[in-house]
């Protein structure tokens, strides 16, 4: 995130500008997220509906089954379900992981070329995988592909942060959030990062 992007965001919305001034530079990377696309998606599925600590623990147990590395699609499909469940994964999550692996092997999901696709095309391909919804697609676009103009409109944290920053009486519905976020274009990802970080800030 360069100074031009920060300046543009400051100029388009003084409320986000105030957050930028208060919070300073942010790290755009997601801690603990594997650097490769496949590993990042495996980590996303494992972590669904879990606290950060629980997700980290279960992901670590899964990797331990495969000598400390993310299982390849072929390894995942060949793995014993009971062994994978012993890591703390539910049956639905195992099914999601296997659907991801099967689509990669079949070439239905070409992870190597996702970076060449539009945001909408990436979302369509990812949400075709069982267990991967729009939120996961948005996180992948922001943190893995580094796309600048993604708004996770369904994210509860973003909605809470907007309600606080804009002194709203209630959490904005996703459609209302999209309306507010129009002024952040084409830097909605950057605005989202500052809003998430504002939830941790004190004072």
PLY file of the C-alpha trace (Angstrom):
ply
format ascii 1.0
element vertex 203
property float x
property float y
property float z
element edge 202
property int vertex1
property int vertex2
end_header
0.00 0.00 0.00
1.77 3.04 -1.29
1.48 6.67 -0.20
-0.71 7.41 -3.24
-3.31 4.88 -2.11
-3.30 6.24 1.42
-3.60 9.80 0.17
-6.49 8.89 -2.11
-8.32 7.16 0.72
-7.75 10.09 3.07
-9.12 12.46 0.47
-12.21 10.41 -0.27
-13.31 9.76 3.32
-12.15 11.81 6.34
-13.33 9.11 8.76
-11.06 6.50 7.19
-8.42 9.23 6.94
-8.58 9.67 10.70
-8.05 5.92 11.17
-5.03 6.04 8.88
-3.54 8.91 10.87
-4.21 7.12 14.16
-3.05 3.64 13.19
-0.15 4.41 10.84
1.24 1.85 8.40
-0.29 -1.62 8.47
1.02 -5.04 7.54
-1.15 -6.40 4.75
-0.09 -10.00 5.28
-2.31 -12.42 7.16
-0.33 -14.04 9.96
-0.08 -17.80 9.67
-1.45 -17.98 6.12
0.57 -20.33 3.87
2.22 -18.52 0.95
0.87 -20.84 -1.76
-2.70 -20.68 -3.03
-3.57 -24.31 -2.31
-2.13 -24.19 1.20
-3.99 -20.94 1.90
-7.30 -22.51 0.86
-6.67 -25.63 2.94
-5.93 -23.36 5.91
-9.15 -21.41 5.27
-11.29 -24.54 5.30
-9.62 -25.86 8.45
-10.19 -22.56 10.24
-13.85 -22.05 9.40
-16.00 -21.20 12.45
-13.04 -21.59 14.80
-11.10 -19.17 16.92
-7.68 -18.21 15.63
-5.98 -20.30 18.30
-8.11 -23.40 17.65
-7.64 -23.09 13.90
-3.88 -22.83 14.31
-3.81 -25.91 16.53
-5.91 -28.09 14.22
-4.04 -26.92 11.13
-0.79 -27.86 12.85
-2.15 -31.32 13.66
-3.21 -31.80 10.04
0.24 -30.88 8.79
1.82 -33.22 11.34
0.00 -36.16 9.73
1.85 -35.33 6.51
5.32 -34.82 7.99
4.82 -31.13 8.60
3.73 -29.99 5.14
0.40 -29.17 3.54
-0.88 -32.42 2.01
-0.91 -32.37 -1.77
-4.28 -32.95 -3.42
-3.32 -36.56 -4.14
-2.14 -37.13 -0.55
-5.33 -35.65 0.82
-7.56 -37.83 -1.33
-5.57 -40.93 -0.37
-5.51 -40.17 3.34
-7.49 -42.24 5.82
-10.55 -40.29 6.96
-10.21 -41.43 10.57
-6.62 -40.22 10.71
-7.62 -36.81 9.37
-10.55 -36.63 11.75
-8.18 -37.33 14.62
-6.55 -33.98 13.89
-9.81 -32.36 14.94
-11.51 -31.95 11.57
-15.23 -32.60 11.19
-16.62 -34.86 8.49
-17.99 -31.88 6.51
-14.60 -30.15 6.54
-12.90 -33.33 5.35
-15.44 -33.46 2.51
-14.67 -29.82 1.67
-10.92 -30.48 1.61
-11.41 -33.47 -0.65
-13.64 -31.51 -2.99
-10.93 -28.85 -3.22
-8.29 -31.51 -3.90
-10.43 -33.26 -6.52
-11.11 -30.00 -8.38
-7.42 -29.13 -8.42
-6.47 -32.57 -9.76
-9.23 -32.46 -12.39
-8.11 -29.03 -13.53
-11.45 -27.47 -12.67
-9.67 -25.09 -10.32
-6.44 -23.83 -11.87
-4.73 -22.23 -8.90
-1.69 -21.22 -10.91
-3.76 -18.93 -13.12
-6.09 -17.39 -10.55
-3.88 -14.34 -10.43
-4.75 -13.68 -14.08
-8.50 -13.70 -13.41
-10.76 -10.83 -12.42
-12.01 -10.58 -8.85
-15.40 -11.86 -9.98
-13.90 -14.82 -11.85
-11.75 -15.77 -8.86
-14.80 -15.61 -6.58
-16.85 -17.76 -8.95
-14.16 -20.43 -9.18
-13.52 -20.55 -5.44
-17.15 -20.57 -4.34
-17.79 -23.53 -6.64
-15.75 -25.59 -4.16
-17.88 -27.13 -1.42
-17.45 -25.23 1.83
-15.86 -22.14 0.27
-18.14 -19.11 0.46
-17.84 -15.49 -0.53
-16.08 -14.55 2.71
-13.28 -17.02 2.00
-13.04 -15.76 -1.57
-12.79 -12.18 -0.30
-10.02 -13.09 2.16
-8.12 -14.89 -0.61
-8.44 -11.89 -2.91
-7.23 -9.45 -0.27
-4.49 -11.38 1.48
-3.25 -13.87 -1.12
-3.73 -12.06 -4.41
-3.36 -8.57 -2.96
-6.35 -7.18 -4.85
-6.89 -3.51 -3.95
-10.64 -3.06 -4.26
-12.36 -5.89 -2.39
-15.11 -5.24 0.17
-15.98 -8.17 2.49
-19.53 -6.88 2.94
-20.62 -9.89 4.97
-17.76 -9.72 7.45
-19.01 -9.07 10.98
-15.79 -7.35 12.02
-16.01 -4.82 9.19
-19.64 -4.12 10.01
-18.80 -3.59 13.70
-15.91 -1.31 12.84
-18.04 0.79 10.48
-20.80 1.11 13.07
-18.26 2.40 15.59
-16.30 4.66 13.24
-19.40 6.24 11.72
-21.38 6.36 15.00
-24.22 4.24 13.65
-27.00 3.07 15.96
-26.76 -0.49 14.66
-24.60 -2.72 12.50
-24.99 -1.77 8.85
-26.54 -4.41 6.62
-24.24 -5.55 3.80
-26.10 -3.39 1.29
-25.75 -0.31 3.51
-22.07 -1.11 3.96
-21.63 -1.24 0.19
-23.19 2.21 -0.08
-20.83 3.64 2.54
-17.87 1.94 0.88
-18.49 3.49 -2.53
-16.38 6.46 -1.44
-13.43 4.15 -0.74
-13.11 2.92 -4.34
-10.68 1.84 -5.71
-9.08 1.15 -2.31
-11.79 -0.80 -0.48
-9.32 -3.50 0.56
-7.10 -0.92 2.23
-10.06 0.69 3.98
-11.12 -2.76 5.22
-7.66 -3.39 6.68
-7.84 -0.16 8.65
-11.33 -0.93 9.87
-10.30 -4.39 11.07
-7.27 -2.93 12.83
-9.39 -0.24 14.46
-11.23 -2.93 16.42
-7.99 -3.76 18.23
-7.00 -0.15 18.83
-7.65 1.46 22.17
-8.59 5.01 22.93
0 1
1 2
2 3
3 4
4 5
5 6
6 7
7 8
8 9
9 10
10 11
11 12
12 13
13 14
14 15
15 16
16 17
17 18
18 19
19 20
20 21
21 22
22 23
23 24
24 25
25 26
26 27
27 28
28 29
29 30
30 31
31 32
32 33
33 34
34 35
35 36
36 37
37 38
38 39
39 40
40 41
41 42
42 43
43 44
44 45
45 46
46 47
47 48
48 49
49 50
50 51
51 52
52 53
53 54
54 55
55 56
56 57
57 58
58 59
59 60
60 61
61 62
62 63
63 64
64 65
65 66
66 67
67 68
68 69
69 70
70 71
71 72
72 73
73 74
74 75
75 76
76 77
77 78
78 79
79 80
80 81
81 82
82 83
83 84
84 85
85 86
86 87
87 88
88 89
89 90
90 91
91 92
92 93
93 94
94 95
95 96
96 97
97 98
98 99
99 100
100 101
101 102
102 103
103 104
104 105
105 106
106 107
107 108
108 109
109 110
110 111
111 112
112 113
113 114
114 115
115 116
116 117
117 118
118 119
119 120
120 121
121 122
122 123
123 124
124 125
125 126
126 127
127 128
128 129
129 130
130 131
131 132
132 133
133 134
134 135
135 136
136 137
137 138
138 139
139 140
140 141
141 142
142 143
143 144
144 145
145 146
146 147
147 148
148 149
149 150
150 151
151 152
152 153
153 154
154 155
155 156
156 157
157 158
158 159
159 160
160 161
161 162
162 163
163 164
164 165
165 166
166 167
167 168
168 169
169 170
170 171
171 172
172 173
173 174
174 175
175 176
176 177
177 178
178 179
179 180
180 181
181 182
182 183
183 184
184 185
185 186
186 187
187 188
188 189
189 190
190 191
191 192
192 193
193 194
194 195
195 196
196 197
197 198
198 199
199 200
200 201
201 202
